[in-house]
């Protein structure tokens, strides 16, 4: 049995088009977390595993009904196939995931594979918190005025 842990653009509420592909080939198991730090890379995040037990990245766990099909497609999406130059931005690896309402399981995860020195840490470890804060910030810069006729 193969599982996948996603923490960024493939999460349900982000509504990325590739999420539909994931749902067609996998079953949502639940929320979980890995021992890692989460960074804002660009408009997407990167998680880096750590030894610090206080550092957690929240994500979703899926049971892969068609592991080879899903992982091949996601390898291409994450830029970690032989078609992409080294070093790859992400590397796929098996990690221990603590399910929110259950045991630890082993799942595939795409770990960020480049230096994080100049990246912004997402302290909550939750990409959805980050994009919500970003949206609120943008709305504060460009409020949606209501035009009324006089």
Buried (B, 14 or more C-beta within 10 A) or exposed (E): EBBBBBBBBBBEEBEBEBBEBBEEBBEEBEBBBBBBBBBBBEEBBBBBBBEEEEBBBBBBBBBBEEBEBBBEBBBEBBBBEEEBEEEBBBBBEEBBBBBEEEEEBEBBBBBBBBEEEEBEEBEBBBBBBBBEEEEEEEEEEEEEEEEEEE
